[in-house]
Amino acid sequence: MLLIPLMLSEEQQGYWYLFGSISALSVFSDLGFSNIILQFSAHEYAFLHFTNEGFLGGEKTNLQKLGKFFRFVTKWIFTISLPIFPIIYLIGIFFFLRDKVLTVYLLPWTLYAVGSYINFISNSILSFFEGLDKVSTIQKIRLKASILYTVMITLILIAGGHIYALAIGMLLSALFVLISIFREFGKILKQLLKISESFFYDWKKEVFPLFMKYAISFASGYFVYQIYTPLMHYFHGPVYSGKIGISIALVSSINGISYIWLYTITPKINMLISQKKWNILDSLVRKRTILSLGTYLCIVLTLSIFLIFFRNFWVIPKIVDRFLPSISLIICLSSYFFNLLLNSWGLYLRGHKKELFAIPSVIYAIGVMISTYLFGKFMPPVWFFTGFLICTICMIPVDYIIYRTWKEKLHG
């Protein structure tokens, strides 16, 4: 976010973030399946453990079920992703043809699309191992990949590589993660594949009913979180889509850091539910939700104080100018803050293998999409996130009622 305003033109910045928004259509390949992978593997791992030699130990039946589940997972992610990613690739081509920049962006978009596909496959497999309480190991892999990604982007941007920095950074970091998976978890994969070779368990009966509800919720998520850059690009061109893109990148980063408090206990939530330890579960989720919201507010406050004192210092004005105005950022930051709370309720209920927010998610997505379209078409860009905030505030009482009602039902 610091280098992009300094090294790219305003138009190039717009296409930089358009790449990411189009690539985010991969949600229609995942549709929440990575969450299901984590949940179901965690529920099985609740009755297993890792030995000193690094293998899985426990009842043979649980090991066989887990191995069969991994076979089911890999088959599904390849089957569903193969038709989706070519469509995503063609959507990018459509934008470049419309803007008459295909010759400029075809090769970097191709490299980026390949990297995104590898990344999708890798993240699905990593979700499986997150369910085995390997969050620490996986985060080390992702940290190293992030460092590689950042270094490559920095070097290529400084060398004048422009949009190729994003494409090459994505491809190399995705390949690094894929190689790391086999290096870290190769012997466990061999163990699970071998022990489940002649074992039969119909995971479809358990997974698909839940997956259909997840699919609705997570498909809706694209229109809640990713629709802004393409819509702004459509209405106001690459300069404003670049401002939207970098602004969302900043807010998403703050949200992502804050959500770590909840993300890192996701396997634990599923295991506690499987073991029916309700009091420990409630205490853990409550504490982490408060920490998540508090972290968000602290980061926003720190950033605000920094800008008050250093807004006119050195290259800061040029960087700030590439973002949306303050009022737009406040609206966006408020929307993401409330979404942290909504996500904590969803995380809690989904740990019970329940998707109870499917219909509200569709209504939410439709509301955000229509209101954003109207604000984008008829209002100045500064108010672009207003529909997002209004719809988010309206969803809070609805989701809370669902959360409280079903929490009491599920715990008897």
VEXMAR-749576 format. One line per 10 residues: their letters; for each residue x, y, z of N, C-alpha, C. Coordinates in steps of 0.1 Angstrom, whole numbers, plus 5000, padded with zeros to 4 digits. Atoms other than C-alpha are relative to their C-alpha. Last residue first. Example, Ala and Ser with C-alpha at 12.3 -4.5 7.8 and 13.67 -1.06 7.14 Angstrom:
// residues 2
SA	4991:4989:5000:5137:4989:5071:4992:5011:5008; 5009:4988:5000:5123:4955:5078:5009:5012:5000
// end
This chain:
// residues 412
GHLKEKWTRY	5010:5006:4992:4697:4720:5253:4996:5007:5012; 4994:5004:4987:4730:4733:5240:4989:4994:5009; 4989:5010:5002:4718:4734:5204:5006:4995:5013; 5005:5013:5006:4685:4750:5212:5011:4990:4999; 5007:5007:4989:4700:4777:5235:4994:4987:4995; 4990:5003:4990:4726:4787:5208:4993:4992:5012; 4994:5013:5003:4699:4785:5182:5010:4996:5010; 5010:5011:5001:4678:4813:5197:5006:4987:4998; 5005:5003:4986:4707:4835:5207:4990:4989:5000; 4989:5005:4992:4724:4834:5173:4995:4996:5014
IIYDVPIMCI	4997:5014:5004:4692:4838:5153:5011:4993:5008; 5012:5008:4996:4682:4868:5174:5002:4986:4996; 4999:5002:4985:4717:4883:5170:4989:4991:5005; 4990:5010:4997:4717:4878:5132:5001:4997:5015; 5005:5012:5006:4684:4898:5128:5010:4988:5004; 5010:5006:4992:4695:4925:5153:4995:4987:4994; 4996:5003:4986:4728:4931:5135:4989:4994:5008; 4998:5014:4998:4716:4928:5099:5003:4996:5014; 5014:5007:5000:4701:4963:5097:5001:4985:5003; 5007:4996:4988:4735:4978:5107:4987:4993:5001
TCILFGTFFW	4993:5007:4989:4752:4958:5079:4993:5003:5013; 5004:5014:5000:4726:4970:5053:5006:4992:5012; 5015:5001:4996:4731:5006:5062:4996:4986:5001; 5002:4997:4985:4769:5003:5062:4986:4999:5004; 4994:5010:4992:4771:4986:5028:4998:5002:5015; 5010:5011:5000:4746:5011:5013:5006:4988:5008; 5011:4997:4991:4769:5039:5024:4990:4989:5001; 5002:5011:4990:4800:5024:5009:4988:5002:5009; 5001:5013:5006:4800:5045:4976:4997:4989:5010; 5010:5007:4992:4793:5078:4994:4998:4985:4995
VPPMFKGFLY	4997:5000:4986:4826:5094:4983:4990:4993:5008; 4993:5012:4996:4820:5082:4947:5003:5000:5015; 4985:4999:5002:4794:5109:4941:5007:4988:5007; 4994:4992:4990:4758:5096:4940:5015:5001:4997; 5007:4987:4998:4735:5083:4912:5007:5010:5010; 5005:4994:5012:4753:5053:4897:4995:5015:5002; 4990:4998:5010:4775:5042:4925:4996:5007:4988; 4991:4989:4995:4749:5049:4952:5011:5002:4990; 5007:4987:5000:4724:5029:4932:5009:5011:5004; 5003:4996:5014:4747:5000:4925:4994:5013:4999
TSIMVGIAYI	4987:4996:5005:4759:4999:4961:4998:5005:4985; 4997:4986:4994:4722:4999:4973:5014:5005:4994; 5010:4990:5006:4713:4970:4949:5004:5014:5005; 4998:4999:5014:4744:4949:4958:4991:5011:4994; 4987:4993:5003:4743:4956:4995:5002:5002:4985; 5001:4986:4995:4706:4947:4998:5013:5008:4997; 5008:4993:5010:4710:4916:4976:4998:5015:5004; 4993:4998:5013:4739:4905:4997:4992:5007:4990; 4989:4991:4998:4721:4910:5030:5007:5003:4987; 5007:4987:4999:4690:4892:5018:5010:5011:5001
VSPIAFLEKK	5005:4996:5014:4712:4863:5006:4993:5013:5001; 4988:4996:5009:4731:4863:5039:4995:5004:4986; 4996:4986:4997:4698:4864:5059:5012:5004:4992; 5010:4991:5005:4687:4832:5040:5003:5015:5004; 5001:5001:5015:4719:4813:5046:4990:5010:4995; 5000:4986:5005:4725:4825:5082:4999:5000:4985; 5013:4994:4997:4717:4792:5100:4998:5014:4995; 4999:4987:5008:4745:4771:5086:4986:5006:5001; 5013:4994:5004:4749:4743:5112:5003:5013:4992; 5004:5006:5013:4778:4719:5117:4986:5005:4996
HGRLYLGWSN	5010:5010:4997:4779:4730:5154:4996:4992:4987; 4993:5010:4992:4811:4750:5147:4991:4988:5003; 4994:5010:5010:4790:4768:5122:5008:4989:5006; 5010:5010:5004:4771:4783:5151:5004:4990:4990; 5005:5008:4989:4801:4799:5167:4990:4989:4996; 4989:5009:4996:4818:4811:5135:4995:4990:5011; 5000:5010:5010:4785:4828:5124:5010:4989:5003; 5012:5008:4998:4783:4846:5157:4999:4989:4990; 4998:5008:4988:4819:4857:5154:4988:4992:5003; 4992:5012:5003:4813:4868:5118:5003:4991:5012
LLLNFFYSSL	5008:5010:5007:4785:4891:5128:5007:4987:4997; 5010:5005:4990:4807:4908:5154:4991:4990:4993; 4993:5009:4991:4835:4912:5129:4991:4994:5010; 4999:5014:5006:4810:4925:5104:5008:4991:5008; 5012:5008:4997:4802:4954:5127:5000:4986:4994; 5000:5001:4986:4838:4966:5124:4988:4992:5005; 4992:5011:4997:4838:4960:5087:5001:4997:5015; 5007:5012:5005:4809:4984:5082:5008:4987:5003; 5012:5003:4991:4824:5010:5105:4993:4987:4995; 4995:5006:4987:4857:5009:5086:4989:4996:5009
CIILSISPLF	4995:5013:5002:4839:5014:5053:5005:4993:5012; 5012:5008:5003:4819:5044:5065:5004:4985:4998; 5008:5002:4987:4850:5059:5081:4988:4991:4998; 4993:5010:4992:4870:5053:5049:4993:4997:5013; 5002:5013:5006:4844:5071:5028:5007:4989:5008; 5013:5004:4997:4844:5101:5052:4997:4986:4994; 5001:5005:4986:4882:5103:5051:4986:4995:5003; 5000:4990:4989:4884:5106:5013:4997:4994:5014; 5012:4993:5000:4893:5075:4992:5000:5011:5011; 5011:5006:4993:4929:5066:4989:4987:5008:4999
RDVIKPIVWF	5004:5011:5008:4955:5076:4963:4988:4992:5007; 5009:4995:5012:4957:5111:4978:4995:4988:4992; 5014:4998:4995:4969:5095:5011:4991:5004:4988; 5006:5013:4997:5000:5081:4993:4986:5002:5004; 5002:5007:5013:5009:5115:4977:4993:4986:5002; 5011:4994:5008:5004:5133:5010:4997:4993:4987; 5013:5004:4995:5026:5108:5029:4988:5006:4992; 5008:5005:5011:5056:5113:5006:4986:4996:5005; 4993:5008:5010:5074:5136:5031:4991:4996:4989; 4986:5003:4999:5051:5148:5060:5005:4991:4988
NRFFILFISL	4993:4991:5010:5017:5165:5053:5016:4997:5000; 5007:5000:5013:4996:5138:5070:5007:5008:4989; 4990:5002:5011:5021:5132:5098:4994:5001:4986; 4987:4994:4997:5004:5144:5130:5009:5000:4987; 5002:4987:4995:4967:5137:5122:5014:5008:5001; 5004:4992:5011:4976:5107:5100:4998:5015:5005; 4989:4999:5009:4994:5090:5129:4997:5010:4988; 4990:4991:4993:4966:5097:5153:5012:5002:4991; 5006:4987:5001:4941:5081:5128:5009:5010:5007; 4999:4995:5014:4963:5051:5123:4995:5014:4999
TLVICLYTGL	4985:4998:5002:4966:5045:5161:5002:5006:4986; 4996:4988:4992:4928:5049:5165:5015:5004:4998; 5006:4988:5006:4921:5025:5137:5003:5012:5007; 4993:4998:5012:4945:4999:5151:4995:5013:4993; 4987:4995:4997:4931:5002:5186:5008:5003:4987; 5001:4986:4996:4895:4999:5174:5014:5006:5003; 5004:4992:5011:4903:4967:5155:5000:5015:5003; 4989:4999:5009:4922:4952:5184:4997:5009:4988; 4991:4990:4994:4893:4959:5207:5012:5002:4992; 5005:4987:5001:4869:4941:5184:5009:5011:5006
SLITRKRVLS	5000:4997:5014:4891:4911:5182:4995:5014:4997; 4986:4997:5004:4899:4910:5219:5000:5004:4985; 4996:4987:4994:4862:4912:5227:5014:5004:4996; 5008:4990:5007:4854:4884:5203:5004:5014:5005; 4994:4997:5013:4883:4863:5217:4993:5010:4992; 4987:4993:4997:4870:4866:5253:5006:5004:4987; 5003:4986:4995:4834:4857:5243:5013:5008:5001; 5005:4992:5011:4846:4827:5221:4997:5015:5005; 4989:4998:5010:4867:4813:5249:4996:5009:4989; 4990:4991:4995:4841:4817:5276:5011:5004:4990
DLINWKKQSI	5005:4986:4999:4814:4802:5255:5010:5010:5005; 5002:4995:5013:4835:4771:5246:4995:5015:5000; 4987:4996:5005:4847:4765:5281:4999:5007:4986; 4995:4988:4992:4811:4766:5293:5014:5005:4996; 5007:4987:5003:4798:4744:5265:5006:5012:5008; 4995:4992:4989:4823:4715:5267:4995:5014:4998; 5012:4994:4992:4802:4692:5245:5005:5007:5012; 4999:5005:4986:4833:4672:5233:4990:5005:5009; 5000:5015:5001:4824:4677:5196:5001:4994:5014; 5014:5004:5003:4816:4713:5205:4999:4985:4999
LMNIKPTITY	5008:4998:4987:4850:4717:5222:4985:4997:4998; 4997:5011:4991:4867:4702:5191:4992:5001:5013; 5006:5012:5005:4849:4726:5167:5003:4988:5009; 5014:4999:4999:4858:4756:5188:4993:4988:4995; 5003:5002:4986:4894:4745:5191:4985:5001:5002; 5000:5015:4997:4897:4742:5153:4996:4997:5014; 5011:5007:5007:4884:4778:5150:5001:4985:5001; 5007:5009:4991:4906:4792:5178:4989:4992:4992; 4991:5010:4994:4932:4808:5155:4993:4990:5009; 4995:5010:5010:4906:4825:5134:5008:4989:5006
LWIYSIGNIS	5011:5010:5002:4889:4843:5163:5005:4988:4991; 5004:5005:4987:4919:4862:5176:4990:4989:4999; 4991:5010:4996:4932:4865:5140:4996:4994:5014; 5007:5013:5000:4901:4885:5132:5009:4988:5004; 5009:5001:4988:4918:4917:5143:4993:4987:5001; 4992:5000:4988:4947:4913:5119:4991:4998:5012; 4993:5012:5000:4923:4905:5090:5008:4998:5013; 5010:5010:4996:4900:4934:5098:5007:4987:5001; 5004:4998:4986:4929:4958:5098:4991:4990:5005; 4988:5003:4992:4942:4943:5065:4997:5002:5015
SVLAISIGIK	4999:5015:4999:4907:4944:5050:5012:4995:5008; 5010:5004:4991:4905:4981:5058:5000:4985:5002; 4996:4995:4986:4938:4988:5041:4990:4995:5010; 4988:5008:4995:4930:4966:5011:5004:5004:5014; 5005:5013:4995:4895:4982:5009:5012:4991:5005; 5007:4997:4987:4911:5016:5006:4995:4987:5006; 4990:4998:4989:4936:5003:4980:4994:5003:5013; 4992:5012:4998:4908:4989:4958:5010:5001:5012; 5009:5010:4993:4884:5018:4961:5009:4988:5004; 5002:4994:4987:4911:5043:4951:4992:4991:5009
GSYVPGHFYH	4987:5001:4993:4922:5021:4922:4999:5005:5015; 5000:5014:4995:4885:5017:4912:5013:4998:5007; 5008:5002:4988:4885:5055:4911:4999:4986:5005; 4994:4991:4990:4914:5058:4887:4992:4998:5013; 4989:5006:4992:4903:5027:4867:5006:5009:5011; 4987:5003:5006:4869:5040:4855:5011:4996:5010; 4991:4988:4999:4839:5057:4872:5014:4998:4994; 5006:4987:5000:4809:5035:4867:5010:5011:4998; 5010:4999:5011:4824:5001:4856:4994:5014:4999; 4993:5000:5012:4856:5005:4877:4990:5002:4988
MLPTYIQYVF	4994:4987:5001:4834:5014:4907:5008:5002:4987; 5011:4990:5003:4814:4983:4901:5005:5014:4999; 5006:5001:5013:4844:4961:4897:4989:5010:4997; 4990:4996:5010:4861:4975:4928:4995:4998:4986; 4998:4985:5001:4830:4974:4950:5010:5004:4989; 5007:4994:5012:4816:4939:4944:5005:5014:4997; 4991:4999:5012:4842:4921:4966:4993:5007:4988; 4986:4996:4998:4829:4922:5002:5008:5003:4987; 4998:4992:4988:4791:4919:5003:5013:5006:5000; 5008:4988:5003:4785:4906:4967:5001:5010:5012
YGSAFSIAYK	4993:4993:5010:4812:4880:4973:4994:5014:4997; 4989:4993:4995:4797:4870:5006:5008:5008:4990; 5005:4987:4996:4765:4860:4990:5011:5009:5005; 5002:4993:5013:4783:4831:4974:4995:5014:5002; 4987:4995:5005:4795:4823:5009:4999:5006:4986; 4994:4990:4991:4760:4821:5024:5013:5006:4994; 5009:4988:5001:4743:4802:4995:5007:5012:5008; 4998:4995:5013:4772:4777:4993:4992:5013:4998; 4988:4992:5000:4771:4772:5030:5002:5007:4987; 5003:4988:4993:4735:4761:5028:5012:5009:5001
MFLPFVEKKW	5010:4992:5008:4743:4736:5001:4996:5013:5007; 4993:4993:5011:4774:4725:5019:4991:5009:4992; 4994:4988:4994:4755:4715:5050:5006:5009:4990; 5011:4992:4995:4733:4690:5031:5005:5013:5006; 5007:4993:5010:4764:4680:5011:4988:5008:5005; 4995:4987:5004:4787:4671:5039:4991:5008:4991; 4997:4990:4989:4771:4644:5059:5003:5014:4995; 5013:4999:4992:4755:4623:5031:5002:5010:5011; 5010:4992:5007:4785:4630:5009:4988:5002:5008; 5000:4987:4995:4809:4616:5034:4990:5009:4994
DYFFSESIKL	5007:4991:5009:4799:4581:5026:4999:5014:5006; 5008:4991:4991:4825:4560:5044:4994:5010:4991; 5011:4992:5006:4843:4531:5028:4992:5007:5010; 5011:4996:4990:4877:4518:5037:4990:5008:4993; 5011:5009:5002:4900:4500:5012:4988:5003:5009; 5000:5005:5014:4926:4527:5008:4988:4991:4997; 5014:4998:5004:4918:4546:5041:4998:4993:4986; 5010:5006:4991:4949:4535:5059:4986:5000:4996; 4998:5014:4999:4972:4542:5029:4990:4993:5009; 5004:5007:5012:4958:4576:5021:5001:4985:5000
LQKLIKGFER	5015:5000:5002:4959:4587:5057:4996:4993:4987; 5007:5008:4989:4995:4576:5063:4985:4999:4998; 4997:5014:5003:5008:4590:5030:4993:4991:5010; 5008:5003:5012:4992:4623:5038:5001:4986:4996; 5013:5001:4995:5008:4623:5072:4990:4997:4989; 5001:5013:4994:5042:4616:5056:4986:4997:5007; 5000:5011:5010:5038:4645:5032:4998:4987:5007; 5010:5009:4997:5027:4671:5058:5000:4987:4991; 5004:5001:4985:5056:4695:5061:4990:4989:5003; 4988:5001:4992:5074:4690:5027:4996:4998:5015
FISILVFLAS	4995:5013:5001:5042:4683:5008:5012:4998:5008; 5010:5010:4995:5025:4714:5021:5006:4986:4999; 4999:5001:4986:5056:4735:5016:4991:4990:5006; 4988:5008:4997:5057:4728:4979:5001:4997:5015; 5003:5013:5005:5021:4741:4975:5012:4990:5003; 5009:5007:4991:5029:4771:4996:4997:4986:4997; 4993:5003:4987:5060:4780:4976:4991:4993:5010; 4991:5012:5002:5041:4776:4943:5007:4997:5013; 5010:5011:5001:5014:4801:4955:5008:4987:4999; 5004:5002:4987:5042:4826:4966:4990:4988:5000
LLMGIALAYI	4989:5005:4992:5058:4824:4932:4996:4996:5014; 4996:5014:5005:5026:4828:4912:5011:4994:5009; 5011:5010:4997:5012:4857:4934:5004:4986:4995; 5001:5003:4986:5045:4876:4933:4990:4990:5004; 4988:5009:4996:5049:4871:4896:5000:4997:5015; 5002:5013:5006:5014:4886:4889:5011:4990:5004; 5011:5008:4994:5016:4914:4914:4999:4986:4995; 4996:5002:4986:5050:4926:4903:4989:4992:5007; 4993:5013:4999:5040:4922:4867:5004:4996:5014; 5010:5010:4997:5016:4951:4872:5006:4986:5001
HGGAILILTI	5014:4996:4999:5045:4976:4873:4991:4988:5004; 5008:5011:5006:5078:4960:4865:4985:5002:5000; 5009:4995:5011:5097:4992:4870:4992:4990:4994; 4993:5001:5013:5127:4978:4889:4991:5004:4989; 4988:4990:5001:5113:4993:4921:5007:4999:4987; 5005:4986:5001:5080:4975:4915:5011:5010:4999; 5005:4998:5013:5098:4942:4908:4994:5014:4997; 4989:4999:5009:5118:4944:4940:4995:5003:4985; 4991:4988:4997:5089:4953:4962:5011:5001:4989; 5007:4988:5004:5065:4928:4947:5008:5012:5001
MVTYLISAKL	5000:5000:5015:5091:4900:4950:4993:5012:4995; 4987:4998:5006:5098:4909:4986:5000:5001:4985; 4997:4986:4997:5062:4911:4996:5013:5004:4994; 5009:4992:5008:5053:4877:4980:5003:5015:5001; 4996:5002:5013:5083:4860:4996:4992:5009:4990; 4987:4993:5001:5075:4875:5030:5005:4999:4985; 5002:4985:5000:5039:4865:5025:5012:5008:4999; 5006:4997:5013:5049:4829:5016:4997:5015:4999; 4989:5001:5009:5071:4827:5047:4996:5004:4986; 4991:4989:4997:5042:4839:5069:5012:5001:4990
RIKQITSVKD	5006:4988:5006:5018:4815:5052:5009:5012:5002; 4999:5001:5015:5041:4786:5059:4995:5012:4994; 4985:4999:5004:5046:4797:5095:5002:4999:4985; 4997:4985:5000:5008:4802:5098:5015:5003:4997; 5005:4995:5012:5004:4765:5087:5002:5015:4999; 4991:5004:5011:5027:4753:5114:4995:5006:4987; 4986:4994:4999:5009:4773:5141:5009:4997:4988; 5001:4986:5003:4974:4763:5129:5013:5007:5000; 4986:4997:5004:4982:4726:5130:5000:5015:4995; 4994:4991:4990:4951:4718:5151:5014:5003:4996
LGEFFSLISN	4992:5009:4991:4941:4689:5129:5008:5008:5010; 5009:5007:4991:4913:4712:5115:5007:4990:5009; 5004:4991:4989:4941:4735:5103:4990:4993:5009; 4990:5001:4989:4954:4705:5084:4997:5010:5011; 5001:5014:4994:4922:4702:5063:5010:4999:5012; 5012:5000:4991:4921:4740:5057:4999:4986:5007; 4996:4995:4987:4957:4737:5044:4988:5001:5009; 4993:5011:4993:4944:4714:5016:5004:5005:5014; 5010:5010:4996:4918:4740:5006:5007:4989:5007; 5008:4996:4988:4944:4767:5008:4989:4990:5004
SIFNIYSGVA	4992:5000:4988:4967:4749:4984:4992:5003:5013; 4997:5014:4996:4941:4743:4958:5007:4999:5013; 5013:5005:4996:4930:4780:4958:5002:4985:5005; 5003:4995:4987:4966:4792:4957:4987:4994:5006; 4992:5008:4991:4973:4770:4927:4998:5004:5014; 5005:5014:5000:4943:4786:4910:5008:4991:5009; 5013:5001:4992:4953:4821:4920:4995:4986:5001; 4996:4999:4986:4989:4816:4907:4988:4999:5009; 4994:5013:4997:4975:4805:4873:5004:5000:5015; 5011:5010:4999:4952:4836:4873:5005:4986:5003
YLTWPLLYVT	5007:4998:4987:4981:4859:4882:4989:4990:5001; 4991:5005:4989:5003:4845:4854:4993:5001:5013; 4999:5015:5001:4974:4849:4829:5009:4994:5011; 5013:5006:4995:4966:4884:4841:5001:4985:4999; 5000:5000:4986:5003:4894:4837:4987:4994:5006; 4989:5009:4994:5003:4881:4801:5000:5001:5016; 5003:5014:5003:4969:4897:4790:5010:4990:5007; 5003:5007:4988:4974:4931:4807:4998:4985:4998; 4992:4996:4989:4990:4953:4781:4999:4990:5012; 4986:5004:5003:4977:4935:4750:5009:5004:5012
LVKDRLFFFI	4997:5015:5000:4942:4935:4764:5015:4997:4998; 4987:5001:4994:4941:4973:4772:5004:4985:5000; 4990:5000:5011:4911:4983:4750:5015:5000:5006; 4992:4988:4998:4889:4991:4781:5011:5001:4990; 5009:4988:5000:4862:4967:4769:5008:5012:5002; 5005:4997:5014:4888:4941:4759:4992:5013:5000; 4989:4995:5007:4905:4943:4793:4997:5003:4985; 4996:4987:4995:4873:4939:4812:5011:5007:4991; 5011:4991:5003:4862:4909:4791:5003:5015:5004; 4998:4996:5014:4896:4893:4795:4990:5009:4995
GILYIIPFIP	4989:4990:5001:4892:4894:4832:5002:5005:4986; 5006:4987:4995:4858:4877:4829:5010:5011:5000; 5007:4993:5011:4875:4851:4807:4993:5013:5004; 4990:4995:5009:4899:4841:4835:4994:5008:4989; 4994:4988:4993:4871:4838:4860:5010:5006:4991; 5010:4990:5001:4853:4814:4835:5005:5013:5007; 5000:4994:5013:4885:4794:4832:4990:5011:4998; 4989:4991:5002:4886:4792:4870:5002:5005:4985; 5002:4987:4995:4851:4778:4875:5011:5010:4996; 5008:4992:5009:4852:4747:4852:4999:5015:5005
LSITFIWKTV	4996:5001:5014:4882:4731:4869:4991:5008:4990; 4992:4988:5004:4874:4743:4904:5003:5000:4985; 5007:4987:5000:4845:4720:4912:5008:5012:4994; 5012:5001:5009:4861:4687:4902:4993:5013:4999; 4996:5000:5013:4895:4696:4917:4988:4999:4990; 4995:4986:5003:4880:4707:4950:5006:5000:4985; 5010:4990:5002:4858:4676:4952:5006:5013:4995; 5008:5003:5012:4884:4649:4946:4990:5012:4997; 4992:4997:5012:4907:4665:4971:4993:4997:4987; 4997:4985:5001:4880:4667:4998:5008:5003:4987
FRFFKGLKQL	5012:4994:5005:4867:4631:4993:5003:5015:4997; 5002:5004:5014:4902:4617:4996:4988:5007:4994; 4990:4993:5008:4908:4638:5027:4999:4996:4986; 5005:4986:5001:4875:4625:5042:5010:5008:4991; 5011:5000:5011:4885:4589:5035:4995:5015:4998; 4994:5003:5013:4917:4595:5055:4990:5001:4988; 4993:4988:5003:4897:4611:5084:5007:4998:4986; 5010:4990:5004:4873:4582:5084:5007:5013:4996; 5005:5004:5013:4902:4557:5084:4990:5010:4995; 4989:4997:5010:4919:4575:5112:4995:4997:4986
NTKEGGLFGE	4999:4986:5002:4886:4575:5132:5011:5004:4990; 5012:4996:5007:4881:4538:5126:5001:5015:4997; 4998:5002:5014:4917:4530:5136:4988:5005:4992; 5008:5011:5005:4913:4546:5170:5001:4999:4985; 5014:5001:4995:4941:4569:5179:4993:4988:4994; 5003:5012:4992:4975:4581:5165:4985:5001:5005; 5012:5000:4992:4985:4604:5137:4997:4987:5007; 5012:5007:5006:5021:4605:5127:4988:5002:5008; 5007:4991:5010:5047:4630:5137:4989:4994:4992; 4993:5002:5014:5072:4605:5153:4993:5009:4990
NTFHLFAYEH	4987:4994:5000:5062:4618:5188:5007:4999:4987; 4990:5008:4993:5026:4608:5180:5013:5008:5000; 4988:5002:5007:4999:4633:5170:5010:4993:5008; 4989:4992:4995:4964:4629:5185:5012:4997:4991; 4986:5004:5005:4930:4616:5176:5011:5008:5007; 4998:5014:4994:4894:4618:5191:5014:4994:4996; 5003:4999:4986:4890:4656:5185:5002:4987:5007; 4987:4999:4992:4907:4650:5152:4998:5001:5015; 4994:5013:5000:4874:4638:5137:5013:5000:5009; 5009:5009:4992:4855:4670:5147:5006:4986:5000
ASFQLIINSF	4998:4997:4986:4885:4691:5135:4991:4990:5008; 4987:5006:4996:4885:4673:5101:5003:5003:5014; 5002:5014:5000:4848:4681:5097:5013:4993:5004; 5009:5004:4989:4852:4718:5107:4999:4984:5001; 4994:4998:4987:4883:4725:5086:4991:4995:5011; 4988:5009:4999:4869:4709:5054:5006:5002:5014; 5005:5013:4997:4835:4726:5060:5012:4990:5002; 5005:5000:4986:4852:4760:5062:4995:4986:5004; 4987:5000:4991:4872:4752:5030:4996:5001:5014; 4996:5014:4999:4838:4743:5013:5013:4999:5009
GLDSFVSLAS	5000:5004:4986:4824:4778:5019:5005:4986:5003; 5014:5000:4995:4814:4783:4983:5000:4995:5015; 4999:5005:4987:4849:4773:4971:4986:4999:5007; 4994:5014:5000:4845:4775:4934:5001:4994:5014; 5010:5009:5006:4821:4804:4936:5005:4986:4997; 5009:5003:4989:4845:4821:4961:4989:4990:4994; 4998:5014:4997:4869:4819:4931:4992:4996:5012; 5011:5008:5005:4852:4852:4921:5002:4985:5003; 5008:5004:4988:4879:4867:4943:4987:4993:4996; 4995:5013:4994:4901:4866:4912:4992:4995:5011
ISGFLYWYGQ	5004:5010:5009:4880:4894:4897:5004:4986:5005; 5014:5001:4999:4885:4915:4928:4994:4990:4990; 5004:5007:4988:4922:4908:4929:4985:4998:5002; 4995:5014:5001:4929:4917:4893:4995:4992:5012; 5011:5007:5008:4907:4948:4897:5004:4986:4998; 5010:5005:4990:4931:4959:4925:4988:4993:4992; 4994:5009:4989:4961:4961:4902:4989:4994:5009; 4999:5014:5005:4939:4974:4873:5006:4990:5010; 5014:5005:5002:4930:5005:4893:5000:4986:4995; 5005:5004:4986:4966:5010:4905:4986:4995:4999
QEESLMLPIL	4994:5013:4997:4977:5010:4868:4995:4995:5014; 5007:5010:5008:4952:5038:4861:5005:4986:5003; 5013:5002:4994:4965:5059:4890:4992:4989:4992; 5009:4990:5004:5000:5054:4878:4987:4997:5006; 5009:5002:5011:5022:5030:4897:4992:5012:4997; 4994:5006:5011:5054:5033:4917:4990:4998:4988; 4987:4993:5005:5046:5058:4944:5005:4994:4987; 5002:4986:5004:5009:5050:4950:5013:5006:4994; 5009:4999:5012:5017:5012:4949:4998:5015:4996; 4993:5000:5013:5047:5014:4972:4991:5003:4988
LM	4991:4989:5000:5030:5023:5005:5006:5002:4986; 5008:4988:5000:5000:5000:5000:5009:5013:5000
// end
